[in-house]
């Protein structure tokens, strides 16, 4: 027996099966009714609709004497639905039938995923997905959020079709009041970063070749890395940079870390060979980027125009990922 299948799946919603047999035979052809198939699931045998279909997730059992040329037609409607995380019902994947929809966030390697608000929130909590995710006309499988994206709406398509683009498949749902609160938090963070920029004397971006060359990166058993697309530098022993200072003001270092290391990290921060702080980054903390500040004693500055900032492993531990190092005027408004 041969069984030929013709279908427009996965974008299409129909399939047909045509049988070829050496002679007529009595047997049962069992076809699964997928749990994801929406309203309108149907089966026809030689054009005649099958009645009393089983519930989703069960099998349609077609018992008859089959012969060459018999055809089975199926309609497999795909409905939109949300799949929440087990521990967070407000973080969801968006499904279209059996397909995961991915949100297109822009060109590959050109997306600041670590910045607050970079990945839009969807102000659609407690609303049916079909109310706010609309199909794009004449483009099967393409959808766009409708007025719920914050700060912008998002184009969605089946994950397997999205190539060389930055994407997201999990989305945080919020209510409009929750978004207003989050927007205020984003604004406060932007203002903090603005003031920090005004106070900055020098900034090095670890993990970026040109920036590291400009600030004379050195080290032993150290390497560049990326987390959420953000460049950084790690090390087993030590690495250092030369950064400018302003000895007419009290100075401090501000270093950016990521809280979710896979093992506890303990290391020293040194300026001009003297320890100015010790940092511990715990294993598996709540994932976030954060800044730590270390005062630079005035005695280390003198009339120097630059100082060497060194990260030194301690207690047999490695150095956590370093995402940014800046020297700042500690008396500036922040």
C-alpha positions as CSV (number, residue, x, y, z in Angstrom):
1,X,0.0,0.0,0.0
2,X,1.2,3.5,-0.8
3,X,-0.1,6.7,0.9
4,X,0.5,10.0,-0.8
5,X,0.1,13.2,1.3
6,X,-0.5,16.6,-0.2
7,X,-0.5,19.6,2.2
8,X,0.2,23.2,2.6
9,X,1.2,22.7,6.2
10,X,2.6,24.4,8.3
11,X,1.2,27.7,7.0
12,X,-1.8,26.0,5.4
13,X,-4.6,24.3,7.2
14,X,-5.5,21.3,5.0
15,X,-4.1,18.0,4.0
16,X,-5.2,15.2,1.8
17,X,-4.2,11.5,1.7
18,X,-4.6,9.4,-1.4
19,X,-4.3,5.6,-1.2
20,X,-2.9,3.1,-3.7
21,X,-3.5,-0.6,-3.0
22,X,-2.9,-3.8,-5.0
23,X,-6.4,-4.9,-4.1
24,X,-9.2,-3.7,-1.9
25,X,-8.5,-4.3,1.8
26,X,-10.4,-3.9,5.1
27,X,-8.4,-2.0,7.8
28,X,-8.6,0.9,10.1
29,X,-6.8,4.2,9.2
30,X,-6.3,6.1,12.5
31,X,-5.7,9.9,12.1
32,X,-4.9,11.9,15.2
33,X,-7.0,15.0,15.9
34,X,-4.3,17.4,17.2
35,X,-5.0,19.0,20.6
36,X,-4.1,22.4,19.0
37,X,-6.6,22.1,16.1
38,X,-9.2,24.9,16.6
39,X,-12.9,25.0,15.8
40,X,-13.6,23.7,12.4
41,X,-11.6,20.5,12.4
42,X,-13.1,18.2,9.8
43,X,-12.4,15.0,8.0
44,X,-13.9,13.8,4.7
45,X,-13.5,10.4,3.0
46,X,-14.1,10.6,-0.8
47,X,-15.9,13.9,-0.3
48,X,-18.3,12.6,2.5
49,X,-17.9,14.3,5.9
50,X,-17.1,12.1,8.9
51,X,-19.6,12.6,11.7
52,X,-19.1,12.2,15.5
53,X,-15.5,13.2,15.6
54,X,-13.5,12.5,18.8
55,X,-12.3,15.2,21.2
56,X,-9.0,16.9,20.5
57,X,-5.9,14.8,21.3
58,X,-7.7,11.6,20.3
59,X,-7.7,9.6,17.1
60,X,-10.3,9.5,14.2
61,X,-10.6,5.8,13.5
62,X,-11.7,5.2,9.8
63,X,-12.5,1.5,9.4
64,X,-13.7,0.4,5.9
65,X,-12.6,-1.5,2.9
66,X,-10.2,0.7,1.2
67,X,-9.3,0.7,-2.5
68,X,-7.0,2.6,-4.9
69,X,-8.0,6.2,-5.4
70,X,-9.7,6.6,-2.0
71,X,-8.9,10.0,-0.6
72,X,-9.1,11.4,2.9
73,X,-9.2,15.2,3.4
74,X,-8.5,17.0,6.7
75,X,-9.1,20.5,7.8
76,X,-6.7,21.5,10.5
77,X,-7.5,25.0,11.8
78,X,-4.7,26.7,13.8
79,X,-5.8,28.9,16.6
80,X,-3.8,31.5,18.6
81,X,-3.1,30.7,22.2
82,X,-0.7,31.6,25.0
83,X,1.6,29.2,26.8
84,X,2.7,30.6,30.1
85,X,5.7,29.6,32.1
86,X,4.9,27.2,35.0
87,X,6.2,29.7,37.6
88,X,5.1,32.9,35.9
89,X,1.7,33.2,34.2
90,X,2.5,36.7,33.0
91,X,5.5,35.4,30.9
92,X,4.2,33.6,27.8
93,X,5.1,32.1,24.5
94,X,2.6,32.8,21.7
95,X,1.5,29.7,19.7
96,X,-0.3,29.5,16.4
97,X,-1.5,25.9,16.3
98,X,1.7,23.8,16.9
99,X,4.0,26.7,15.8
100,X,5.9,29.1,18.1
101,X,5.6,32.7,17.0
102,X,8.8,34.7,17.3
103,X,8.8,38.5,17.5
104,X,11.2,40.2,15.1
105,X,13.3,42.7,17.0
106,X,15.7,43.9,14.3
107,X,19.0,43.0,12.6
108,X,21.3,40.4,14.1
109,X,24.1,41.7,16.3
110,X,22.5,45.1,16.3
111,X,20.1,45.0,19.3
112,X,20.8,46.2,22.8
113,X,18.9,43.4,24.6
114,X,20.3,44.5,28.0
115,X,18.8,48.0,27.9
116,X,15.7,48.6,29.9
117,X,12.7,48.6,27.5
118,X,14.6,47.2,24.6
119,X,12.3,44.2,24.4
120,X,8.8,45.5,24.3
121,X,6.3,44.6,27.0
122,X,2.8,43.7,25.9
123,X,0.1,45.7,27.7
124,X,-2.4,42.9,27.1
125,X,-2.6,41.0,30.4
126,X,-5.9,39.3,31.1
127,X,-7.1,39.8,27.5
128,X,-7.7,37.1,24.9
129,X,-4.8,36.9,22.5
130,X,-7.0,37.1,19.4
131,X,-8.1,40.6,20.6
132,X,-4.6,42.1,20.3
133,X,-2.6,39.9,17.8
134,X,-3.9,40.3,14.3
135,X,-3.0,38.4,11.1
136,X,-1.2,40.3,8.4
137,X,-3.4,40.2,5.2
138,X,-2.1,38.0,2.4
139,X,0.8,36.7,4.5
140,X,-0.2,33.4,6.2
141,X,1.6,32.9,9.5
142,X,2.5,36.6,9.9
143,X,0.9,38.6,12.7
144,X,1.3,42.0,14.3
145,X,0.4,43.2,17.8
146,X,-2.3,45.8,17.7
147,X,-1.8,48.8,20.1
148,X,-0.4,46.8,23.0
149,X,3.4,46.9,22.4
150,X,5.3,49.2,24.7
151,X,7.2,51.2,23.5
152,X,6.2,49.7,20.0
153,X,4.2,47.0,18.4
154,X,5.9,43.8,17.2
155,X,5.8,41.7,14.0
156,X,5.5,38.0,14.7
157,X,6.1,35.0,12.4
158,X,6.8,31.2,12.9
159,X,10.1,30.8,14.6
160,X,11.6,28.6,11.9
161,X,11.2,31.4,9.3
162,X,13.1,34.0,11.2
163,X,16.8,34.1,10.1
164,X,19.6,36.5,10.9
165,X,17.4,38.6,13.0
166,X,17.2,39.3,16.7
167,X,14.1,37.8,18.2
168,X,12.1,36.9,21.3
169,X,9.8,34.0,22.0
170,X,8.9,34.8,25.6
171,X,6.9,38.0,26.4
172,X,6.0,39.7,29.6
173,X,2.3,40.7,29.8
174,X,1.3,43.8,31.8
175,X,-1.8,45.8,32.4
176,X,-1.8,49.4,31.3
177,X,-1.4,50.7,34.9
178,X,1.5,48.3,35.4
179,X,3.1,49.7,32.2
180,X,2.8,53.2,33.5
181,X,4.8,52.2,36.6
182,X,7.4,50.4,34.5
183,X,7.7,53.4,32.1
184,X,8.5,55.6,35.2
185,X,11.2,53.1,36.2
186,X,12.7,53.3,32.7
187,X,12.7,57.1,32.8
188,X,14.4,57.1,36.2
189,X,17.1,54.7,34.9
190,X,17.7,56.9,31.8
191,X,18.1,59.9,34.0
192,X,20.5,58.0,36.2
193,X,22.6,57.1,33.2
194,X,22.5,60.7,31.9
195,X,23.9,62.0,35.2
196,X,26.5,59.2,35.3
197,X,27.6,60.2,31.8
198,X,28.0,63.8,32.8
199,X,30.2,62.7,35.8
200,X,32.3,60.4,33.7
201,X,36.0,61.2,33.0
202,X,36.8,58.0,31.1
203,X,34.9,54.9,30.0
204,X,36.2,51.6,28.6
205,X,34.0,48.9,27.0
206,X,35.5,45.6,28.0
207,X,35.2,43.0,25.2
208,X,35.4,45.5,22.4
209,X,38.7,45.3,20.6
210,X,39.2,49.0,19.8
211,X,38.1,50.3,23.2
212,X,40.4,47.8,24.9
213,X,43.3,48.9,22.8
214,X,42.6,52.5,23.4
215,X,42.8,51.9,27.2
216,X,45.8,49.5,27.0
217,X,44.1,46.3,28.2
218,X,46.6,43.7,29.6
219,X,46.1,40.5,31.5
220,X,46.8,36.8,32.1
221,X,44.2,34.0,31.5
222,X,41.5,36.5,30.4
223,X,39.1,36.5,27.4
224,X,36.3,38.5,25.9
225,X,32.7,37.3,26.1
226,X,29.1,38.4,25.5
227,X,26.0,38.1,27.6
228,X,22.6,39.0,26.1
229,X,24.6,40.4,23.2
230,X,26.5,42.8,25.5
231,X,30.3,42.6,25.3
232,X,32.3,42.0,28.5
233,X,35.6,40.5,29.7
234,X,36.3,37.6,32.1
235,X,39.4,36.2,33.7
236,X,41.0,33.5,35.8
237,X,43.9,35.5,37.0
238,X,43.9,39.2,36.2
239,X,43.3,42.0,33.7
240,X,43.8,45.7,33.7
241,X,43.1,49.0,31.9
242,X,44.5,52.5,32.0
243,X,41.8,55.1,32.5
244,X,42.0,58.9,32.7
245,X,41.3,60.7,36.0
246,X,40.7,64.3,37.1
247,X,42.9,64.8,40.2
248,X,41.1,68.2,40.9
249,X,38.0,66.2,42.0
250,X,37.5,63.2,44.3
251,X,37.3,60.2,42.0
252,X,35.5,56.9,42.0
253,X,35.2,53.8,39.8
254,X,31.9,52.6,38.6
255,X,31.9,49.0,37.3
256,X,29.0,47.2,35.6
257,X,28.3,43.5,36.4
258,X,25.7,40.9,35.7
259,X,24.1,39.2,38.7
260,X,23.5,35.7,37.2
261,X,26.9,34.0,37.2
262,X,27.0,30.2,37.0
263,X,29.4,30.0,40.0
264,X,30.1,32.4,42.8
265,X,32.9,34.9,41.9
266,X,35.1,36.7,44.4
267,X,37.8,39.2,43.2
268,X,39.7,42.4,44.0
269,X,39.5,45.8,42.4
270,X,42.9,47.6,42.5
271,X,44.0,51.1,41.5
272,X,47.7,51.7,41.0
273,X,48.5,48.4,42.6
274,X,46.4,49.1,45.8
275,X,43.2,47.4,46.6
276,X,40.2,49.7,46.6
277,X,37.5,47.1,47.0
278,X,36.4,43.4,46.8
279,X,33.4,42.3,44.8
280,X,31.4,39.1,45.2
281,X,28.9,38.1,42.5
282,X,26.7,35.3,43.7
283,X,25.7,32.2,41.7
284,X,22.2,32.4,40.1
285,X,21.1,35.8,41.4
286,X,18.0,37.5,40.0
287,X,19.2,38.3,36.4
288,X,20.0,42.0,36.0
289,X,22.9,44.3,35.2
290,X,24.0,46.4,38.1
291,X,26.7,49.0,38.9
292,X,29.1,48.9,41.9
293,X,31.0,52.0,42.9
294,X,34.5,52.1,44.6
295,X,36.1,55.3,46.0
296,X,39.6,56.0,44.7
297,X,41.8,57.4,47.6
298,X,43.2,60.9,46.8
299,X,46.7,59.7,47.7
300,X,46.6,57.4,44.6
301,X,45.9,60.2,42.2
302,X,48.6,62.9,42.9
303,X,48.8,64.9,39.7
304,X,48.3,61.9,37.5
305,X,46.3,62.1,34.3
306,X,45.5,58.3,34.3
307,X,45.6,55.3,36.6
308,X,45.8,51.5,36.1
309,X,42.6,49.7,37.2
310,X,43.2,46.0,37.7
311,X,40.8,43.1,38.4
312,X,42.5,40.4,40.4
313,X,41.1,36.9,41.2
314,X,40.9,36.1,44.9
315,X,40.2,33.1,47.1
316,X,40.8,30.7,44.2
317,X,37.8,32.2,42.3
318,X,37.5,33.6,38.8
319,X,36.7,37.2,37.9
320,X,33.1,37.8,37.0
321,X,32.1,39.3,33.7
322,X,32.9,43.1,33.5
323,X,30.6,45.0,31.2
324,X,31.8,48.6,31.7
325,X,34.4,50.5,33.7
326,X,34.3,54.2,34.2
327,X,36.2,56.8,36.2
328,X,33.8,59.5,37.5
329,X,34.0,62.7,39.5
330,X,32.5,61.5,42.8
331,X,31.3,65.0,43.7
332,X,29.2,65.4,40.6
333,X,25.4,65.5,41.0
334,X,23.9,61.9,40.5
